[in-house]
Amino acid sequence: MDNFFTNNPLWHEQIGEIYALLERVKITEEQSEDVLHLRKTSRILSIGSTTAIEGNRLTAQQVFDVINGKVVFAPLHDIKEVKNAFAAYEQIPDLDPYSVEDFLKAHSFITSNLVQESGQFRTVGVAVVNSKGEILHSGADFREIPSLVSDLLEWGKATDMHPLIKSLAVHFMVEHIHPFRDGNGRIGRLWQTLVLTRWNELFEWLPVETMIYRNQAKYYEALQRSHSKDGVVDCRPFIDFMLDAIENAMLKYVGGAVEADITKNDPVNTELDPVITKNDPVNDPVNSFDVLALLKANPHISYDKLVEKTGRSRATVKRMIKRLKQAGYISRVRSDKTGYWEIKTPF
């Protein structure tokens, strides 16, 4: 398979940060009073987010109720879509990420009784268009799809690329090939999770889809930037974005923020919990969320403790605090000596 991305030298450092965060995720689970509940809540948020990206209108609470077997008054299509996605994610332990048969099987779970050709590669041409009707991307020739998907999964199985990069490249290429009439986004995000889970089982429960959903516009922008006007593919921008999203999802998990999201009224319209990307000059680096999680855990924490726990310099921590205050995430109540930090969002 042709090379479809160029290397970013910053990835090596970011992968190291993710290794460190995995240790924190492990500790979070070990210290949790009910790790099964924590995992299920995170899974439900992922389901709600991956379907909301595609236009599903259920709120987080409704998704929670549907999965827990409660009666929900909502469009039957949306309810079925959530049930299907949950059934597909429940198959993760039994799916082979490099099997075309399992790839099709997962799609059948996602789209059962919702679309034509469920669990089958499309037999027509498709194109992704914007709100103006302009074609952003044309899917691969449907006659080539079986071989393209087979080649992609074989590449994933054989490559010595780090699993983090590999999973994101596979995710991108699924969207690029667009192998199905519908459900391409959901299967691409599921397959990324599956590849990552085979590397480290903790990824099965991390709410990465939630961070994608919170930054849907940037997600699509990263996909689009990975296609040049002359048709050349380089998914480096997409991998850049997704590495940041993964880090933010891990910080959300260790910061205890997954539980609060279930009570939000409308996950489709909320603008909370943005991915703070390293590649966005407007925003502070992802480590700002690290500081935010620490402030939430202990609103009286001192600058010295923040420096100690983050491993950053005092000047860097102060800069992060300043950015968080300017963005409206936090405010200081009373003086530096006797006061505390007030968190402005349910992060």
VOBA-1610 file (N, C-alpha, C; in pm, whole numbers, padded with zeros to 5 digits, always signed):
BEGIN
Met+00085-00120+00000Met+00000+00000+00000Met+00088+00124+00000Asp+00050+00224-00081Asp+00130+00346-00091Asp+00133+00419+00043Asn+00246+00489+00068Asn+00257+00567+00191Asn+00154+00680+00188Phe+00075+00695+00294Phe-00031+00794+00292Phe-00018+00896+00404Phe+00100+00907+00464Phe+00123+01016+00557Phe+00272+01041+00573Thr+00306+01167+00605Thr+00443+01204+00634Thr+00460+01212+00785Asn+00578+01184+00832Asn+00604+01180+00975Asn+00615+01321+01033Asn+00562+01336+01154Asn+00578+01460+01231Asn+00674+01430+01345Pro+00789+01497+01353Pro+00886+01466+01459Pro+00831+01488+01600Leu+00723+01565+01614Leu+00664+01589+01746Leu+00584+01470+01796Trp+00550+01376+01707Trp+00470+01261+01749Trp+00541+01180+01857His+00672+01168+01845His+00747+01087+01941His+00728+01139+02084Glu+00735+01273+02100Glu+00715+01332+02232Glu+00572+01311+02280Gln+00477+01325+02190Gln+00337+01311+02228Gln+00304+01167+02268Ile+00362+01072+02197Ile+00342+00932+02233Ile+00395+00905+02373Gly+00508+00967+02407Gly+00563+00953+02543Gly+00467+01008+02647Glu+00401+01121+02617Glu+00304+01178+02710Glu+00184+01085+02728Ile+00144+01019+02620Ile+00031+00927+02628Ile+00067+00804+02712Tyr+00191+00757+02701Tyr+00237+00647+02787Tyr+00222+00686+02934Ala+00263+00808+02967Ala+00253+00854+03106Ala+00107+00864+03150Leu+00021+00911+03060Leu-00120+00922+03093Leu-00185+00786+03111Leu-00137+00687+03038Leu-00191+00552+03055Leu-00168+00501+03197Glu-00054+00537+03255Glu-00028+00499+03393Glu-00127+00567+03487Arg-00161+00691+03456Arg-00257+00764+03539Arg-00397+00706+03523Val-00430+00664+03401Val-00560+00598+03379Val-00569+00470+03460Lys-00460+00394+03459Lys-00456+00268+03535Lys-00475+00295+03684Ile-00408+00397+03735Ile-00421+00433+03877Ile-00563+00478+03907Thr-00622+00557+03817Thr-00760+00603+03835Thr-00855+00485+03849Glu-00836+00385+03765Glu-00924+00268+03772Glu-00899+00188+03900Glu-00773+00178+03940Glu-00742+00104+04063Glu-00802+00172+04186Gln-00810+00305+04182Gln-00862+00380+04296Gln-01013+00403+04290Ser-01075+00365+04178Ser-01218+00384+04163Ser-01296+00288+04253Glu-01401+00339+04314Glu-01485+00255+04399Glu-01571+00160+04317Asp-01595+00195+04191Asp-01675+00110+04102Asp-01625+00127+03960Val-01518+00055+03926Val-01455+00073+03796Val-01548+00029+03682Leu-01635-00069+03706Leu-01727-00113+03602Leu-01826-00003+03568His-01872+00069+03669His-01962+00181+03645His-01890+00294+03571Leu-01766+00321+03610Leu-01686+00423+03543Leu-01669+00389+03396Arg-01638+00264+03368Arg-01617+00222+03229Arg-01746+00229+03149Lys-01855+00183+03209Lys-01982+00185+03136Lys-02025+00328+03107Thr-02007+00418+03202Thr-02043+00557+03181Thr-01962+00617+03067Ser-01833+00588+03065Ser-01747+00637+02957Ser-01789+00578+02823Arg-01824+00450+02822Arg-01870+00384+02700Arg-01998+00450+02648Ile-02090+00481+02739Ile-02216+00544+02699Ile-02190+00681+02638Leu-02095+00756+02695Leu-02060+00886+02639Leu-02002+00870+02499Ser-01920+00768+02480Ser-01863+00742+02347Ser-01973+00710+02246Ile-02070+00628+02288Ile-02180+00592+02200Ile-02262+00716+02164Gly-02296+00795+02265Gly-02372+00916+02239Gly-02299+01011+02147Ser-02168+01020+02164Ser-02088+01113+02084Ser-02072+01067+01940Thr-02042+00938+01920Thr-02017+00890+01784Thr-02144+00895+01701Thr-02262+00879+01765Thr-02388+00891+01691Thr-02427+01038+01674Ala-02397+01122+01774Ala-02430+01264+01762Ala-02352+01330+01649Ile-02230+01284+01626Ile-02150+01338+01516Ile-02223+01320+01384Glu-02300+01212+01373Glu-02372+01182+01250Glu-02515+01238+01251Gly-02549+01319+01352Gly-02678+01386+01353Gly-02781+01328+01447Asn-02744+01227+01527Asn-02839+01172+01623Asn-02878+01278+01725Arg-03008+01284+01761Arg-03059+01394+01842Arg-03080+01358+01990Leu-03046+01238+02031Leu-03067+01202+02171Leu-02968+01276+02261Thr-03015+01318+02378Thr-02926+01380+02475Thr-02845+01271+02544Ala-02743+01311+02619Ala-02661+01215+02691Ala-02746+01134+02789Gln-02838+01200+02856Gln-02925+01129+02952Gln-03015+01029+02879Gln-03064+01066+02762Gln-03148+00973+02686Gln-03068+00853+02637Val-02945+00877+02595Val-02859+00766+02554Val-02837+00672+02672Phe-02809+00729+02788Phe-02790+00651+02910Phe-02915+00567+02938Asp-03033+00627+02924Asp-03158+00556+02952Asp-03184+00445+02850Val-03159+00473+02723Val-03181+00372+02619Val-03094+00249+02645Ile-02967+00272+02674Ile-02875+00160+02696Ile-02909+00083+02823Asn-02971+00152+02919Asn-03010+00086+03043Asn-03153+00033+03039Gly-03213+00030+02919Gly-03342-00035+02900Gly-03462+00045+02945Lys-03446+00175+02965Lys-03559+00258+03007Lys-03636+00309+02884Val-03762+00344+02906Val-03844+00397+02798Val-03803+00541+02769Val-03776+00570+02643Val-03737+00705+02601Val-03828+00748+02487Phe-03886+00866+02499Phe-03971+00921+02395Phe-03884+01005+02300Ala-03849+00944+02189Ala-03759+01007+02091Ala-03780+00935+01958Pro-03729+00992+01848Pro-03742+00925+01718Pro-03688+00783+01722Leu-03764+00688+01668Leu-03726+00547+01672Leu-03593+00523+01600His-03568+00598+01493His-03442+00584+01420His-03324+00617+01510Asp-03335+00725+01587Asp-03226+00766+01675Asp-03203+00664+01786Ile-03312+00610+01840Ile-03300+00508+01945Ile-03232+00384+01889Lys-03274+00341+01771Lys-03215+00222+01709Lys-03067+00245+01678Glu-03032+00365+01635Glu-02894+00397+01603Glu-02804+00384+01726Val-02854+00431+01840Val-02778+00421+01965Val-02765+00275+02008Lys-02874+00200+02001Lys-02869+00058+02038Lys-02771-00018+01950Asn-02772+00012+01821Asn-02681-00055+01729Asn-02535-00025+01762Ala-02507+00104+01787Ala-02369+00143+01818Ala-02321+00074+01945Phe-02408+00069+02046Phe-02371+00002+02171Phe-02343-00146+02146Ala-02427-00212+02066Ala-02406-00353+02034Ala-02272-00374+01963Ala-02237-00281+01873Ala-02110-00292+01800Ala-01991-00278+01895Tyr-01995-00181+01985Tyr-01885-00160+02079Tyr-01872-00277+02177Glu-01983-00341+02207Glu-01979-00458+02294Glu-01908-00575+02228Gln-01892-00570+02095Gln-01824-00676+02021Gln-01672-00661+02019Ile-01621-00549+02072Ile-01477-00520+02063Ile-01388-00637+02107Pro-01418-00704+02219Pro-01329-00814+02261Pro-01320-00928+02161Asp-01421-00942+02075Asp-01427-01057+01984Asp-01389-01024+01841Leu-01360-00897+01811Leu-01330-00856+01674Leu-01180-00856+01647Asp-01144-00899+01528Asp-01005-00893+01481Asp-00989-00766+01398Pro-00906-00672+01440Pro-00895-00545+01367Pro-00839-00558+01226Tyr-00787-00675+01192Tyr-00726-00692+01060Tyr-00802-00793+00974Ser-00927-00819+01013Ser-01012-00912+00940Ser-01119-00836+00862Val-01124-00856+00730Val-01228-00794+00649Val-01365-00847+00690Glu-01372-00975+00720Glu-01498-01036+00763Glu-01551-00968+00889Asp-01464-00942+00986Asp-01506-00876+01109Asp-01540-00729+01085Phe-01471-00668+00991Phe-01499-00529+00954Phe-01643-00517+00903Leu-01682-00610+00817Leu-01818-00612+00765Leu-01918-00648+00874Lys-01879-00740+00961Lys-01966-00781+01071Lys-01996-00661+01162Ala-01894-00583+01194Ala-01913-00467+01280Ala-02006-00366+01214His-01990-00348+01083His-02079-00255+01012His-02223-00303+01017Ser-02243-00434+01012Ser-02380-00487+01019Ser-02442-00458+01156Phe-02363-00461+01261Phe-02413-00426+01394Phe-02451-00278+01398Ile-02366-00193+01343Ile-02387-00048+01348Ile-02510-00004+01270Thr-02536-00069+01157Thr-02640-00021+01066Thr-02759-00115+01054Ser-02768-00216+01138Ser-02877-00314+01130Ser-03014-00246+01127Asn-03094-00281+01025Asn-03230-00229+01009Asn-03236-00077+00994Leu-03125-00018+00951Leu-03121+00127+00932Leu-03090+00167+00788Val-03005+00090+00720Val-02961+00128+00586Val-02963+00007+00493Gln-02961+00037+00364Gln-02944-00068+00265Gln-02800-00119+00270Glu-02781-00240+00228Glu-02647-00299+00222Glu-02577-00297+00358Ser-02650-00322+00463Ser-02588-00331+00596Ser-02492-00449+00600Gly-02369-00421+00643Gly-02269-00527+00647Gly-02214-00564+00511Gln-02236-00477+00412Gln-02187-00502+00276Gln-02120-00376+00222Phe-02015-00396+00143Phe-01953-00282+00078Phe-02052-00220-00020Arg-02045-00089-00035Arg-02140-00021-00123Arg-02121-00063-00268Thr-02228-00052-00343Thr-02227-00090-00485Thr-02259+00030-00574Val-02244+00150-00517Val-02269+00274-00591Val-02159+00374-00559Gly-02148+00477-00639Gly-02054+00583-00610Gly-02111+00678-00506Val-02023+00742-00427Val-02066+00837-00326Val-01972+00956-00325Ala-02019+01065-00266Ala-01936+01184-00250Ala-01976+01254-00121Val-01879+01315-00055Val-01904+01396+00064Val-01917+01540+00019Val-02030+01603+00053Val-02054+01741+00011Val-02075+01829+00132Asn-02051+01959+00116Asn-02075+02053+00225Asn-02216+02110+00215Ser-02248+02206+00302Ser-02383+02262+00306Ser-02419+02337+00178Lys-02318+02376+00101Lys-02342+02447-00024Lys-02355+02352-00143Gly-02344+02222-00115Gly-02352+02125-00223Gly-02221+02103-00295Glu-02113+02161-00244Glu-01982+02145-00306Glu-01920+02012-00264Ile-01862+01942-00359Ile-01802+01812-00331Ile-01669+01832-00258Leu-01660+01777-00137Leu-01537+01785-00059Leu-01447+01665-00085His-01510+01551-00106His-01432+01429-00127His-01520+01324-00193Ser-01467+01259-00295Ser-01536+01148-00359Ser-01477+01018-00308Gly-01564+00927-00266Gly-01517+00798-00218Gly-01451+00719-00330Ala-01382+00616-00293Ala-01315+00531-00391Ala-01417+00465-00484Asp-01372+00428-00602Asp-01455+00353-00696Asp-01506+00228-00624Phe-01637+00206-00625Phe-01694+00096-00548Phe-01641-00040-00591Arg-01596-00049-00715Arg-01542-00177-00763Arg-01407-00208-00701Glu-01339-00106-00650Glu-01207-00126-00590Glu-01211-00142-00439Ile-01328-00120-00379Ile-01337-00116-00233Ile-01291-00245-00165Pro-01335-00363-00208Pro-01290-00485-00139Pro-01138-00497-00132Ser-01070-00469-00243Ser-00924-00481-00242Ser-00859-00369-00162Leu-00916-00248-00166Leu-00859-00137-00090Leu-00869-00161+00060Val-00984-00210+00106Val-01001-00238+00249Val-00910-00353+00290Ser-00903-00455+00207Ser-00815-00569+00238Ser-00670-00524+00248Asp-00627-00440+00155Asp-00489-00389+00156Asp-00463-00304+00282Leu-00562-00221+00319Leu-00546-00136+00436Leu-00529-00220+00563Leu-00613-00320+00580Leu-00605-00402+00700Leu-00479-00488+00701Glu-00436-00530+00584Glu-00309-00604+00575Glu-00192-00514+00613Trp-00199-00389+00567Trp-00096-00292+00606Trp-00094-00275+00757Gly-00212-00260+00817Gly-00220-00244+00961Gly-00162-00362+01036Lys-00182-00480+00984Lys-00132-00601+01049Lys+00019-00613+01037Ala+00073-00569+00923Ala+00215-00592+00895Ala+00307-00477+00935Thr+00255-00354+00944Thr+00341-00239+00967Thr+00403-00242+01107Asp+00523-00186+01116Asp+00587-00172+01247Asp+00565-00031+01303Met+00475+00045+01242Met+00440+00178+01291Met+00379+00166+01431His+00404+00266+01517His+00349+00261+01652His+00197+00248+01646Pro+00137+00166+01734Pro-00009+00143+01730Pro-00091+00271+01735Leu-00045+00373+01807Leu-00119+00499+01812Leu-00130+00560+01673Ile-00018+00569+01604Ile-00018+00628+01470Ile-00093+00538+01373Lys-00071+00408+01386Lys-00138+00312+01298Lys-00290+00322+01310Ser-00340+00329+01432Ser-00485+00333+01453Ser-00547+00456+01388Leu-00476+00570+01397Leu-00529+00695+01342Leu-00521+00695+01190Ala-00415+00635+01137Ala-00402+00623+00992Ala-00512+00533+00935Val-00541+00424+01004Val-00649+00335+00960Val-00783+00408+00967His-00806+00480+01075His-00929+00559+01089His-00944+00653+00969Phe-00838+00727+00939Phe-00845+00822+00828Phe-00875+00750+00696Met-00805+00641+00670Met-00820+00574+00541Met-00957+00511+00524Val-01019+00470+00634Val-01156+00421+00624Val-01246+00534+00575Glu-01227+00654+00631Glu-01307+00768+00585Glu-01274+00804+00441His-01147+00791+00405His-01104+00825+00269His-01162+00728+00166Ile-01156+00600+00195Ile-01210+00500+00103Ile-01362+00508+00099His-01423+00535+00216His-01569+00545+00226His-01634+00416+00175Pro-01608+00305+00241Pro-01648+00175+00186Pro-01798+00144+00190Phe-01875+00221+00267Phe-02016+00189+00283Phe-02106+00304+00239Arg-02232+00272+00215Arg-02329+00376+00183Arg-02348+00469+00301Asp-02349+00413+00421Asp-02369+00492+00542Asp-02294+00423+00655Gly-02261+00499+00759Gly-02193+00441+00874Gly-02042+00444+00867Asn-01986+00516+00769Asn-01839+00519+00753Asn-01770+00587+00871Gly-01828+00697+00920Gly-01768+00765+01035Gly-01770+00680+01159Arg-01884+00616+01186Arg-01896+00532+01305Arg-01803+00412+01299Ile-01791+00348+01182Ile-01703+00232+01172Ile-01557+00275+01180Gly-01524+00392+01125Gly-01386+00441+01133Gly-01343+00468+01276Arg-01432+00529+01353Arg-01400+00559+01494Arg-01396+00431+01577Leu-01487+00339+01548Leu-01486+00210+01618Leu-01357+00135+01588Trp-01313+00136+01461Trp-01194+00059+01425Trp-01068+00119+01486Gln-01065+00250+01499Gln-00953+00313+01570Gln-00947+00261+01713Thr-01062+00260+01782Thr-01068+00210+01919Thr-01026+00064+01925Leu-01068-00014+01828Leu-01034-00156+01826Leu-00884-00178+01813Val-00821-00107+01720Val-00676-00120+01701Val-00602-00078+01828Leu-00645+00032+01889Leu-00581+00079+02012Leu-00602-00020+02127Thr-00720-00080+02134Thr-00749-00175+02241Thr-00661-00299+02232Arg-00628-00339+02112Arg-00539-00455+02096Arg-00398-00423+02144Trp-00364-00294+02145Trp-00234-00251+02198Trp-00240-00238+02349Asn-00345-00170+02399Asn-00362-00152+02543Asn-00512-00153+02573Glu-00557-00248+02654Glu-00699-00269+02677Glu-00769-00149+02739Leu-00696-00057+02801Leu-00758+00060+02862Leu-00828+00148+02758Phe-00782+00142+02633Phe-00841+00227+02530Phe-00985+00187+02497Glu-01025+00068+02537Glu-01163+00028+02512Glu-01262+00121+02584Trp-01215+00184+02693Trp-01307+00259+02778Trp-01284+00410+02776Leu-01184+00456+02706Leu-01155+00600+02705Leu-01250+00672+02609Pro-01303+00787+02651Pro-01405+00858+02571Pro-01345+00943+02459Val-01267+00881+02370Val-01204+00956+02262Val-01311+01015+02169Glu-01416+00937+02143Glu-01522+00986+02055Glu-01586+01113+02110Thr-01589+01125+02243Thr-01648+01243+02304Thr-01568+01368+02270Met-01435+01357+02272Met-01351+01472+02239Met-01359+01505+02090Ile-01377+01403+02005Ile-01399+01429+01863Ile-01528+01507+01844Tyr-01632+01461+01911Tyr-01762+01524+01900Tyr-01760+01670+01948Arg-01688+01694+02059Arg-01681+01830+02112Arg-01612+01924+02014Asn-01535+01868+01923Asn-01459+01948+01827Asn-01486+01901+01685Gln-01613+01881+01657Gln-01653+01822+01530Gln-01604+01902+01409Ala-01611+02034+01418Ala-01567+02117+01306Ala-01418+02096+01277Lys-01337+02091+01385Lys-01193+02070+01366Lys-01164+01928+01318Tyr-01246+01833+01359Tyr-01232+01695+01312Tyr-01248+01689+01161Tyr-01355+01752+01111Tyr-01378+01752+00966Tyr-01273+01835+00893Glu-01231+01943+00958Glu-01126+02024+00897Glu-00996+01945+00882Ala-00963+01865+00986Ala-00842+01782+00979Ala-00853+01677+00870Leu-00972+01619+00856Leu-00994+01523+00747Leu-00973+01591+00612Gln-01030+01711+00597Gln-01021+01780+00470Gln-00879+01825+00440Arg-00807+01871+00541Arg-00669+01917+00520Arg-00576+01801+00482Ser-00620+01680+00507Ser-00538+01563+00475Ser-00555+01520+00329His-00640+01591+00256His-00656+01570+00112His-00610+01696+00041Ser-00516+01685-00048Ser-00473+01802-00125Ser-00564+01818-00246Lys-00558+01937-00307Lys-00644+01966-00422Lys-00614+01875-00541Asp-00490+01827-00549Asp-00455+01741-00662Asp-00478+01593-00631Gly-00547+01567-00520Gly-00583+01429-00489Gly-00482+01351-00410Val-00369+01413-00375Val-00266+01343-00297Val-00310+01337-00150Val-00292+01219-00091Val-00333+01198+00048Val-00212+01209+00141Asp-00225+01289+00245Asp-00127+01294+00353Asp-00205+01322+00481Cys-00229+01218+00560Cys-00317+01233+00676Cys-00244+01280+00802Arg-00128+01342+00784Arg-00056+01399+00899Arg-00142+01498+00977Pro-00216+01593+00913Pro-00300+01684+00992Pro-00405+01610+01075Phe-00460+01502+01020Phe-00560+01425+01093Phe-00497+01356+01213Ile-00379+01299+01195Ile-00311+01232+01305Ile-00274+01334+01413Asp-00229+01453+01373Asp-00199+01559+01469Asp-00322+01588+01557Phe-00436+01608+01492Phe-00558+01640+01566Phe-00598+01526+01659Met-00593+01404+01609Met-00642+01290+01686Met-00551+01259+01805Leu-00421+01279+01794Leu-00334+01259+01910Leu-00372+01355+02022Asp-00403+01479+01986Asp-00449+01575+02087Asp-00581+01530+02149Ala-00672+01481+02065Ala-00801+01435+02115Ala-00785+01319+02212Ile-00694+01228+02182Ile-00669+01114+02270Ile-00616+01161+02404Glu-00521+01253+02402Glu-00467+01305+02527Glu-00577+01371+02611Asn-00660+01451+02547Asn-00768+01518+02618Asn-00868+01418+02675Ala-00898+01312+02601Ala-00990+01209+02650Ala-00933+01140+02774Met-00803+01117+02774Met-00740+01053+02890Met-00743+01144+03011Leu-00718+01273+02989Leu-00723+01369+03098Leu-00865+01383+03152Lys-00961+01375+03064Lys-01101+01379+03106Lys-01133+01259+03194Tyr-01084+01145+03157Tyr-01109+01020+03231Tyr-01045+01025+03369Val-00917+01065+03376Val-00849+01068+03505Val-00896+01185+03590Gly-00955+01288+03525Gly-01004+01403+03599Gly-01142+01384+03657Gly-01203+01267+03632Gly-01334+01237+03688Gly-01447+01313+03622Ala-01430+01350+03495Ala-01530+01434+03430Ala-01637+01356+03355Val-01620+01225+03338Val-01715+01150+03256Val-01854+01145+03319Glu-01859+01139+03452Glu-01988+01126+03521Glu-02075+01249+03499Ala-02014+01368+03501Ala-02091+01493+03490Ala-02159+01506+03355Asp-02102+01448+03250Asp-02158+01466+03117Asp-02294+01401+03099Ile-02325+01300+03178Ile-02453+01232+03163Ile-02569+01327+03194Thr-02547+01424+03281Thr-02654+01514+03323Thr-02670+01635+03231Lys-02583+01649+03131Lys-02597+01761+03039Lys-02723+01743+02955Asn-02796+01849+02931Asn-02924+01838+02864Asn-02912+01809+02715Asp-02815+01869+02649Asp-02810+01854+02504Asp-02667+01845+02456Pro-02613+01721+02440Pro-02474+01707+02397Pro-02451+01755+02255Val-02556+01768+02175Val-02538+01806+02036Val-02501+01953+02024Asn-02551+02035+02115Asn-02528+02180+02102Asn-02427+02236+02200Thr-02381+02157+02295Thr-02290+02210+02395Thr-02154+02243+02334Glu-02087+02341+02391Glu-01953+02379+02345Glu-01850+02358+02454Leu-01882+02275+02552Leu-01790+02251+02662Leu-01680+02155+02622Asp-01575+02153+02704Asp-01467+02056+02692Asp-01401+02052+02553Pro-01354+02165+02501Pro-01289+02161+02370Pro-01153+02092+02378Val-01114+02033+02267Val-00978+01981+02258Val-00884+02100+02246Ile-00791+02112+02339Ile-00689+02216+02330Ile-00571+02155+02256Thr-00550+02198+02134Thr-00451+02131+02049Thr-00316+02198+02051Lys-00213+02117+02040Lys-00076+02169+02032Lys-00055+02243+01901Asn-00135+02209+01800Asn-00112+02264+01668Asn-00199+02386+01639Asp-00275+02429+01738Asp-00359+02547+01722Asp-00295+02664+01797Pro-00242+02763+01725Pro-00169+02873+01791Pro-00258+02958+01880Val-00390+02949+01866Val-00479+03029+01947Val-00490+02973+02088Asn-00483+02840+02099Asn-00505+02776+02227Asn-00376+02734+02295Asp-00387+02713+02426Asp-00276+02664+02505Asp-00254+02517+02476Pro-00135+02461+02501Pro-00114+02320+02480Pro-00208+02234+02563Val-00217+02105+02525Val-00307+02011+02590Val-00285+02003+02740Asn-00165+02033+02787Asn-00135+02022+02930Asn-00217+02118+03015Ser-00281+02217+02954Ser-00369+02305+03030Ser-00483+02226+03094Phe-00531+02123+03025Phe-00635+02040+03082Phe-00581+01960+03199Asp-00450+01930+03196Asp-00387+01863+03309Asp-00398+01951+03433Val-00369+02079+03417Val-00380+02174+03528Val-00526+02187+03571Leu-00617+02192+03474Leu-00759+02205+03505Leu-00810+02088+03587Ala-00765+01968+03554Ala-00805+01849+03630Ala-00755+01856+03773Leu-00634+01906+03792Leu-00577+01919+03926Leu-00652+02024+04007Leu-00690+02134+03943Leu-00766+02238+04013Leu-00903+02186+04053Lys-00964+02105+03966Lys-01094+02048+04000Lys-01083+01954+04119Ala-00977+01873+04119Ala-00958+01776+04227Ala-00930+01845+04360Asn-00860+01962+04354Asn-00826+02035+04477Asn-00825+02184+04447Pro-00939+02253+04465Pro-00947+02397+04434Pro-00853+02482+04518His-00798+02428+04628His-00707+02504+04714His-00560+02474+04683Ile-00533+02398+04578Ile-00397+02357+04548Ile-00307+02479+04523Ser-00183+02471+04568Ser-00090+02582+04554Ser-00015+02574+04422Tyr+00047+02685+04383Tyr+00130+02686+04263Tyr+00244+02585+04276Asp+00303+02577+04394Asp+00414+02483+04415Asp+00370+02339+04388Lys+00250+02305+04434Lys+00199+02170+04412Lys+00168+02146+04264Leu+00117+02248+04197Leu+00090+02235+04053Leu+00220+02213+03976Val+00323+02285+04015Val+00455+02267+03952Val+00505+02126+03976Glu+00490+02078+04099Glu+00538+01944+04134Glu+00463+01835+04057Lys+00329+01848+04049Lys+00248+01742+03989Lys+00252+01742+03837Thr+00268+01859+03777Thr+00272+01866+03631Thr+00412+01847+03575Gly+00514+01871+03659Gly+00651+01861+03610Gly+00691+01978+03523Arg+00611+02086+03527Arg+00638+02205+03447Arg+00698+02315+03534Ser+00756+02413+03469Ser+00813+02524+03544Ser+00702+02611+03601Arg+00738+02693+03703Arg+00638+02783+03762Arg+00585+02882+03659Ala+00673+02929+03572Ala+00631+03025+03469Ala+00532+02960+03373Thr+00556+02835+03338Thr+00466+02764+03247Thr+00330+02742+03311Val+00331+02702+03438Val+00205+02682+03510Val+00126+02812+03519Lys+00193+02921+03547Lys+00125+03051+03555Lys+00065+03088+03419Arg+00138+03057+03313Arg+00086+03086+03180Arg-00039+03002+03151Met-00036+02875+03192Met-00153+02789+03172Met-00273+02842+03250Ile-00248+02883+03375Ile-00354+02938+03459Ile-00414+03062+03391Lys-00328+03147+03340Lys-00374+03270+03275Lys-00462+03238+03154Arg-00420+03139+03074Arg-00498+03101+02956Arg-00634+03044+02996Leu-00634+02961+03100Leu-00760+02902+03147Leu-00855+03009+03199Lys-00800+03109+03266Lys-00884+03219+03316Lys-00939+03300+03199Gln-00855+03329+03101Gln-00899+03407+02985Gln-01006+03334+02905Ala-00995+03200+02902Ala-01092+03119+02828Ala-01222+03099+02906Gly-01223+03143+03033Gly-01345+03134+03111Gly-01365+03004+03184Tyr-01259+02921+03192Tyr-01272+02792+03259Tyr-01263+02806+03411Ile-01187+02902+03460Ile-01164+02916+03603Ile-01165+03062+03644Ser-01185+03086+03772Ser-01167+03220+03828Ser-01114+03204+03970Arg-01046+03306+04018Arg-00989+03302+04152Arg-01085+03370+04250Val-01116+03301+04359Val-01200+03355+04464Val-01112+03394+04582Arg-01114+03518+04620Arg-01032+03576+04727Arg-00883+03575+04688Ser-00795+03593+04788Ser-00653+03616+04762Ser-00579+03487+04730Asp-00452+03503+04684Asp-00369+03388+04654Asp-00343+03302+04778Lys-00335+03366+04894Lys-00303+03292+05017Lys-00424+03220+05077Thr-00538+03287+05080Thr-00654+03231+05151Thr-00766+03187+05058Gly-00751+03212+04929Gly-00860+03183+04837Gly-00857+03044+04777Tyr-00937+03025+04671Tyr-00945+02896+04603Tyr-00988+02920+04458Trp-00977+02814+04378Trp-01012+02822+04236Trp-01157+02777+04216Glu-01233+02854+04142Glu-01369+02816+04107Glu-01369+02767+03964Ile-01418+02644+03942Ile-01423+02586+03808Ile-01551+02628+03741Lys-01539+02682+03620Lys-01656+02739+03551Lys-01727+02639+03462Thr-01668+02521+03437Thr-01734+02421+03353Thr-01735+02291+03430Pro-01824+02195+03393Pro-01828+02065+03462Pro-01722+01971+03411Phe-01605+02021+03372Phe-01496+01935+03325Phe-01457+01835+03433
//
